[in-house]
Amino acid sequence: MGYFDKILLDPPRSGAYALVQALHAPNLPRRIVYVSCNPATFARDAAVLVGKGYRFRNAGIVNMFPQTAHVETVGCFDLE
């Protein structure tokens, strides 16, 4: 796998656990933007990223489907 300095993740409802677990130094991207439709898997995967040295910078909510109760969470993680 090559080196990427930024990654945009938009996984299915099950999250990106296997992918965030597979990230290892020295090839960690400097920034990860994570878009999630499931707050539980977002929190689980965010904990893994923080454990790998990322800082949770900010988050937001996007209502992409106003006719439903679903919202997207967008979080930004920067490598310390």
N, CA, C and O of each residue as an XYZ file, in Angstrom:
320
protein
N       0.850     -1.171      0.000
C       0.000      0.000      0.000
C       0.890      1.228      0.000
O       1.891      1.279      0.715
N       0.524      2.219     -0.806
C       1.276      3.456     -0.870
C       0.927      4.383      0.282
O       0.103      4.057      1.136
N       1.567      5.541      0.290
C       1.338      6.519      1.347
C       0.313      7.555      0.885
O       0.392      8.074     -0.228
N      -0.627      7.837      1.743
C      -1.617      8.883      1.515
C      -1.548      9.849      2.679
O      -1.461      9.419      3.829
N      -1.587     11.161      2.407
C      -1.539     12.102      3.525
C      -2.928     12.494      4.007
O      -3.072     13.056      5.093
N      -3.960     12.200      3.202
C      -5.340     12.458      3.604
C      -6.218     11.305      3.131
O      -6.006     10.738      2.060
N      -7.211     10.973      3.959
C      -8.168      9.918      3.591
C      -9.570     10.409      3.904
O      -9.811     10.991      4.961
N     -10.495     10.172      2.980
C     -11.914     10.409      3.206
C     -12.570      9.041      3.337
O     -12.564      8.244      2.398
N     -13.139      8.779      4.519
C     -13.826      7.508      4.763
C     -15.330      7.743      4.760
O     -15.818      8.659      5.422
N     -16.058      6.930      4.028
C     -17.525      6.950      4.034
C     -17.992      5.494      3.999
O     -18.492      5.016      2.981
N     -17.821      4.795      5.128
C     -18.113      3.358      5.149
C     -19.616      3.066      5.249
O     -20.413      3.979      5.465
N     -19.998      1.798      5.092
C     -21.382      1.397      5.332
C     -21.711      1.501      6.822
O     -20.844      1.851      7.624
N     -22.943      1.202      7.192
C     -23.379      1.316      8.597
C     -22.503      0.510      9.555
O     -22.412      0.849     10.734
N     -21.869     -0.535      9.075
C     -21.018     -1.365      9.921
C     -19.692     -0.685     10.272
O     -18.950     -1.180     11.120
N     -19.393      0.442      9.627
C     -18.196      1.205      9.964
C     -16.958      0.763      9.208
O     -17.030      0.004      8.242
N     -15.814      1.263      9.677
C     -14.532      1.016      9.006
C     -13.520      0.426      9.977
O     -12.332      0.739      9.901
N     -13.980     -0.426     10.890
C     -13.119     -0.949     11.945
C     -11.877     -1.647     11.393
O     -10.765     -1.370     11.843
N     -12.050     -2.536     10.437
C     -10.901     -3.276      9.884
C      -9.907     -2.322      9.234
O      -8.697     -2.512      9.354
N     -10.404     -1.310      8.555
C      -9.514     -0.365      7.896
C      -8.747      0.473      8.911
O      -7.531      0.614      8.783
N      -9.418      1.033      9.914
C      -8.697      1.869     10.882
C      -7.739      1.032     11.729
O      -6.699      1.533     12.155
N      -8.071     -0.218     11.976
C      -7.155     -1.107     12.685
C      -5.903     -1.375     11.865
O      -4.823     -1.555     12.428
N      -6.035     -1.403     10.535
C      -4.923     -1.737      9.654
C      -3.956     -0.567      9.443
O      -2.874     -0.767      8.891
N      -4.315      0.627      9.862
C      -3.422      1.779      9.702
C      -2.265      1.669     10.689
O      -2.480      1.484     11.886
N      -1.041      1.782     10.185
C       0.143      1.672     11.046
C       1.215      2.668     10.609
O       1.342      2.992      9.428
N       1.977      3.141     11.585
C       3.133      4.002     11.308
C       4.149      3.181     10.542
O       4.228      1.973     10.763
N       4.910      3.756      9.678
C       5.054      5.188      9.432
C       4.133      5.702      8.337
O       4.285      6.843      7.900
N       3.186      4.897      7.885
C       2.330      5.292      6.762
C       0.963      5.812      7.193
O      -0.018      5.638      6.470
N       0.887      6.439      8.346
C      -0.383      7.007      8.796
C      -0.659      8.309      8.047
O       0.221      9.164      7.950
N      -1.871      8.468      7.518
C      -2.196      9.749      6.875
C      -2.262     10.861      7.922
O      -2.590     10.600      9.080
N      -1.959     12.076      7.533
C      -1.966     13.197      8.467
C      -3.388     13.607      8.849
O      -3.616     14.087      9.960
N      -4.331     13.424      7.949
C      -5.725     13.805      8.233
C      -6.671     12.731      7.722
O      -6.475     12.161      6.649
N      -7.703     12.469      8.518
C      -8.775     11.561      8.120
C     -10.093     12.293      8.332
O     -10.368     12.794      9.422
N     -10.897     12.348      7.290
C     -12.255     12.866      7.401
C     -13.171     11.654      7.293
O     -13.129     10.904      6.318
N     -13.998     11.483      8.319
C     -14.825     10.280      8.440
C     -16.290     10.689      8.379
O     -16.759     11.472      9.206
N     -17.009     10.156      7.397
C     -18.444     10.406      7.233
C     -19.163      9.133      7.650
O     -18.863      8.051      7.144
N     -20.111      9.260      8.573
C     -20.759      8.064      9.105
C     -22.270      8.246      9.207
O     -22.761      9.323      9.543
N     -22.989      7.175      8.912
C     -24.438      7.170      9.084
C     -24.845      6.410     10.348
O     -26.033      6.210     10.599
N     -23.850      5.984     11.150
C     -24.136      5.223     12.359
C     -23.267      5.758     13.500
O     -22.060      5.519     13.518
N     -23.865      6.477     14.449
C     -23.081      7.061     15.539
C     -22.317      6.032     16.368
O     -21.234      6.337     16.868
N     -22.846      4.833     16.524
C     -22.173      3.810     17.337
C     -20.878      3.338     16.677
O     -19.852      3.223     17.347
N     -20.912      3.065     15.376
C     -19.688      2.616     14.717
C     -18.711      3.773     14.538
O     -17.498      3.560     14.532
N     -19.222      4.996     14.391
C     -18.339      6.160     14.336
C     -17.564      6.279     15.643
O     -16.349      6.474     15.624
N     -18.248      6.166     16.772
C     -17.591      6.266     18.084
C     -16.561      5.150     18.269
O     -15.463      5.400     18.765
N     -16.902      3.939     17.879
C     -15.977      2.814     18.001
C     -14.711      3.055     17.187
O     -13.601      2.874     17.685
N     -14.884      3.463     15.932
C     -13.742      3.683     15.054
C     -12.942      4.914     15.469
O     -11.720      4.938     15.321
N     -13.621      5.934     15.986
C     -12.927      7.129     16.482
C     -12.010      6.774     17.646
O     -10.907      7.310     17.749
N     -12.449      5.887     18.513
C     -11.611      5.467     19.641
C     -10.340      4.787     19.153
O      -9.274      4.979     19.738
N     -10.438      3.997     18.093
C      -9.259      3.345     17.527
C      -8.302      4.401     16.973
O      -7.094      4.325     17.197
N      -8.836      5.378     16.256
C      -7.991      6.429     15.683
C      -7.287      7.241     16.766
O      -6.101      7.544     16.641
N      -8.002      7.590     17.817
C      -7.397      8.337     18.925
C      -6.296      7.499     19.570
O      -5.255      8.034     19.952
N      -6.512      6.208     19.694
C      -5.505      5.315     20.245
C      -4.256      5.217     19.375
O      -3.189      4.845     19.864
N      -4.380      5.545     18.098
C      -3.232      5.513     17.182
C      -2.546      6.868     17.085
O      -1.629      7.041     16.282
N      -2.982      7.838     17.900
C      -2.315      9.140     17.926
C      -3.042     10.255     17.212
O      -2.487     11.343     17.055
N      -4.268     10.020     16.775
C      -5.032     11.069     16.110
C      -5.754     11.928     17.144
O      -6.134     11.460     18.217
N      -5.928     13.183     16.790
C      -6.700     14.102     17.635
C      -8.016     14.386     16.933
O      -8.045     14.748     15.757
N      -9.092     14.217     17.666
C     -10.427     14.494     17.143
C     -10.604     16.007     17.133
O     -10.784     16.617     18.187
N     -10.555     16.612     15.961
C     -10.566     18.077     15.840
C     -11.962     18.678     15.910
O     -12.205     19.599     16.691
N     -12.876     18.164     15.102
C     -14.221     18.721     15.082
C     -15.175     17.751     14.409
O     -14.777     16.770     13.781
N     -16.438     18.067     14.567
C     -17.473     17.214     13.978
C     -18.651     18.080     13.564
O     -18.803     19.215     14.014
N     -19.459     17.526     12.717
C     -20.678     18.203     12.286
C     -21.715     17.174     11.884
O     -21.420     15.992     11.706
N     -22.910     17.649     11.749
C     -24.037     16.806     11.342
C     -24.559     17.349     10.011
O     -24.729     18.557      9.845
N     -24.807     16.448      9.075
C     -25.350     16.830      7.779
C     -26.640     16.060      7.558
O     -26.659     14.831      7.631
N     -27.711     16.781      7.290
C     -28.998     16.147      7.014
C     -29.145     16.004      5.504
O     -29.727     16.859      4.837
N     -28.606     14.906      4.980
C     -28.625     14.684      3.539
C     -29.962     14.131      3.040
O     -30.269     14.209      1.850
N     -30.743     13.580      3.949
C     -32.009     12.950      3.574
C     -33.115     13.502      4.464
O     -33.552     12.811      5.385
N     -33.582     14.724      4.222
C     -34.530     15.372      5.129
C     -35.868     14.644      5.259
O     -36.601     14.885      6.219
N     -36.197     13.776      4.334
C     -37.447     13.036      4.405
C     -37.352     11.826      5.342
O     -38.334     11.110      5.535
N     -36.159     11.597      5.927
C     -35.960     10.473      6.843
C     -35.414     10.972      8.178
O     -35.130     12.159      8.335
N     -35.272     10.075      9.122
C     -34.709     10.407     10.434
C     -33.194     10.248     10.457
O     -32.572     10.455     11.499
N     -32.594      9.888      9.337
C     -31.157      9.637      9.276
C     -30.369     10.928      9.068
O     -30.767     11.790      8.284
N     -29.255     11.050      9.773
C     -28.322     12.143      9.569
C     -26.915     11.555      9.433
O     -26.637     10.456      9.913
N     -26.057     12.296      8.785
C     -24.664     11.883      8.616
C     -23.798     12.655      9.614
O     -23.968     13.863      9.783
N     -22.888     11.969     10.261
C     -21.910     12.599     11.131
C     -20.611     12.724     10.344
O     -20.182     11.774      9.689
N     -19.990     13.889     10.411
C     -18.703     14.112      9.747
C     -17.703     14.512     10.820
O     -17.906     15.492     11.536
N     -16.620     13.747     10.928
C     -15.582     14.037     11.922
C     -14.230     14.186     11.257
O     -13.930     13.507     10.275
N     -13.412     15.083     11.800
C     -12.079     15.323     11.274
C     -11.050     14.921     12.333
O     -11.137     15.343     13.486
N     -10.078     14.103     11.929
C      -9.019     13.606     12.800
C      -7.671     14.005     12.209
O      -7.405     13.748     11.035
N      -6.825     14.628     13.015
C      -5.485     15.004     12.585
C      -4.457     14.243     13.400
O      -4.615     14.054     14.606
N      -3.409     13.812     12.730
C      -2.331     13.113     13.409
C      -1.500     14.096     14.210
O      -1.067     15.121     13.684
N      -1.280     13.794     15.464
C      -0.506     14.675     16.351
C       0.962     14.525     16.089
O       1.776     15.184     16.737
